[in-house]
Amino acid sequence: VVPTNKPLVRTNHPDIIYKTEKEKFKAICDEIEELHRV
């Protein structure tokens, strides 16, 4: 095994499970709207 040259930058986020596809895409749109406000 070759060691990495740089430390890991990845952030591990918890999994999110939605009941419906519509609910999933609404959550995506809500997050995009929130990020655009910032």
DSSP file (Angstrom, degrees, kcal/mol; ACC not computed):
  #  RESIDUE AA STRUCTURE BP1 BP2  ACC     N-H-->O    O-->H-N    N-H-->O    O-->H-N    TCO  KAPPA ALPHA  PHI   PSI    X-CA   Y-CA   Z-CA
    1    1 A V              0   0    0      0, 0.0     0, 0.0     0, 0.0     0, 0.0   0.000 360.0 360.0 360.0 131.7    0.0    0.0    0.0
    2    2 A V        -     0   0    0      1,-0.0     2,-0.0     0, 0.0     0, 0.0  -0.848 360.0-123.8 -96.9 126.6    1.3    3.4   -1.0
    3    3 A P        -     0   0    0      0, 0.0     2,-0.1     0, 0.0    -1,-0.0  -0.323  31.1-102.4 -67.9 152.6    0.5    6.2    1.5
    4    4 A T        -     0   0    0      1,-0.1     4,-0.0     2,-0.1     0, 0.0  -0.403  16.8-138.2 -74.1 152.5   -1.3    9.3    0.2
    5    5 A N  S    S+     0   0    0     -2,-0.1    -1,-0.1     1,-0.1     0, 0.0   0.803  86.8  32.7 -79.7 -30.7    0.6   12.4   -0.4
    6    6 A K  S    S-     0   0    0      1,-0.0     3,-0.1    -3,-0.0    -1,-0.1  -0.895  92.6 -98.8-125.6 153.8   -2.0   14.7    1.1
    7    7 A P        -     0   0    0      0, 0.0     2,-0.1     0, 0.0    -2,-0.1  -0.350  52.5 -89.3 -67.5 154.3   -4.5   14.3    3.9
    8    8 A L        -     0   0    0      1,-0.1     0, 0.0    -4,-0.0     0, 0.0  -0.379  35.8-174.1 -65.8 140.2   -8.0   13.3    3.0
    9    9 A V        +     0   0    0     -3,-0.1    -1,-0.1    -2,-0.1     0, 0.0   0.524  44.7 118.4-109.0 -13.5  -10.4   16.3    2.4
   10   10 A R        -     0   0    0      1,-0.1     2,-0.5     2,-0.0    -2,-0.0  -0.268  52.8-148.3 -61.9 137.7  -13.6   14.3    2.0
   11   11 A T        -     0   0    0      2,-0.0     2,-0.7     0, 0.0    -1,-0.1  -0.937  10.5-138.9-107.3 128.6  -16.4   15.0    4.6
   12   12 A N        -     0   0    0     -2,-0.5    -2,-0.0     0, 0.0     0, 0.0  -0.789  21.5-168.5 -92.2 115.1  -18.6   12.0    5.4
   13   13 A H        -     0   0    0     -2,-0.7     3,-0.1     1,-0.1     2,-0.0  -0.730  28.5-100.3-100.2 150.6  -22.3   13.1    5.6
   14   14 A P        -     0   0    0      0, 0.0     2,-0.1     0, 0.0    -1,-0.1  -0.341  43.0-101.5 -67.3 151.2  -25.0   10.9    7.0
   15   15 A D        -     0   0    0      1,-0.0     2,-0.5    -2,-0.0     0, 0.0  -0.467  32.3-154.6 -71.4 142.5  -27.2    9.0    4.6
   16   16 A I        -     0   0    0     -2,-0.1     2,-0.5    -3,-0.1    -3,-0.0  -0.986   6.0-164.4-122.0 127.1  -30.7   10.5    4.0
   17   17 A I        -     0   0    0     -2,-0.5     2,-0.3     7,-0.0    -2,-0.0  -0.944   4.5-159.0-115.4 129.5  -33.5    8.3    2.8
   18   18 A Y        -     0   0    0     -2,-0.5     3,-0.0     1,-0.1     6,-0.0  -0.806  18.4-138.9-107.8 147.8  -36.7    9.8    1.3
   19   19 A K  S    S+     0   0    0     -2,-0.3     2,-0.3     1,-0.1    -1,-0.1   0.869  87.1  21.4 -71.6 -36.9  -40.1    8.1    1.1
   20   20 A T  S  > S-     0   0    0      1,-0.1     4,-1.6     0, 0.0     5,-0.1  -0.889  73.2-121.7-131.4 160.8  -40.9    9.3   -2.4
   21   21 A E  H  > S+     0   0    0     -2,-0.3     4,-2.4     2,-0.2     5,-0.2   0.863 114.2  56.7 -66.6 -36.3  -38.9   10.7   -5.3
   22   22 A K  H  > S+     0   0    0      1,-0.2     4,-2.0     2,-0.2    -1,-0.2   0.911 106.2  49.4 -61.9 -43.1  -40.9   13.9   -5.2
   23   23 A E  H  > S+     0   0    0      1,-0.2     4,-2.0     2,-0.2    -1,-0.2   0.879 110.0  52.6 -62.9 -38.8  -39.9   14.4   -1.5
   24   24 A K  H  X S+     0   0    0     -4,-1.6     4,-1.9     1,-0.2    -2,-0.2   0.937 110.7  44.9 -62.9 -48.8  -36.2   13.8   -2.5
   25   25 A F  H  X S+     0   0    0     -4,-2.4     4,-2.3     1,-0.2    -1,-0.2   0.819 110.4  55.1 -70.4 -29.6  -36.2   16.4   -5.3
   26   26 A K  H  X S+     0   0    0     -4,-2.0     4,-2.5    -5,-0.2    -1,-0.2   0.913 108.0  49.4 -65.9 -41.1  -38.0   19.0   -3.1
   27   27 A A  H  X S+     0   0    0     -4,-2.0     4,-2.1     2,-0.2    -2,-0.2   0.885 110.2  51.0 -64.2 -38.5  -35.3   18.6   -0.5
   28   28 A I  H  X S+     0   0    0     -4,-1.9     4,-2.2     2,-0.2    -2,-0.2   0.939 111.7  46.9 -63.1 -46.8  -32.6   19.0   -3.3
   29   29 A C  H  X S+     0   0    0     -4,-2.3     4,-2.6     1,-0.2    -2,-0.2   0.895 110.7  52.5 -62.7 -40.8  -34.3   22.2   -4.5
   30   30 A D  H  X S+     0   0    0     -4,-2.5     4,-2.1     1,-0.2    -1,-0.2   0.904 110.1  48.2 -62.1 -41.3  -34.7   23.5   -0.9
   31   31 A E  H  X S+     0   0    0     -4,-2.1     4,-2.2     2,-0.2    -2,-0.2   0.897 111.1  50.1 -67.4 -39.8  -31.0   23.0   -0.3
   32   32 A I  H  X S+     0   0    0     -4,-2.2     4,-2.0     2,-0.2    -2,-0.2   0.922 110.4  50.4 -63.5 -44.0  -30.0   24.7   -3.6
   33   33 A E  H  X S+     0   0    0     -4,-2.6     4,-1.4     1,-0.2    -2,-0.2   0.911 110.5  49.9 -59.7 -42.6  -32.2   27.7   -2.7
   34   34 A E  H  X S+     0   0    0     -4,-2.1     4,-1.0     1,-0.2    -1,-0.2   0.903 110.3  49.6 -63.7 -41.8  -30.6   28.0    0.7
   35   35 A L  H  < S+     0   0    0     -4,-2.2     3,-0.2     1,-0.2    -1,-0.2   0.841 108.5  53.2 -68.0 -32.6  -27.1   27.9   -0.8
   36   36 A H  H  < S+     0   0    0     -4,-2.0    -1,-0.2     1,-0.2    -2,-0.2   0.793 103.2  58.2 -72.1 -27.5  -28.0   30.6   -3.3
   37   37 A R  H  <        0   0    0     -4,-1.4    -1,-0.2     1,-0.2    -2,-0.2   0.803 360.0 360.0 -69.9 -27.9  -29.2   32.9   -0.4
   38   38 A V     <        0   0    0     -4,-1.0    -1,-0.2    -3,-0.2    -2,-0.2   0.471 360.0 360.0 -73.4 360.0  -25.8   32.7    1.2
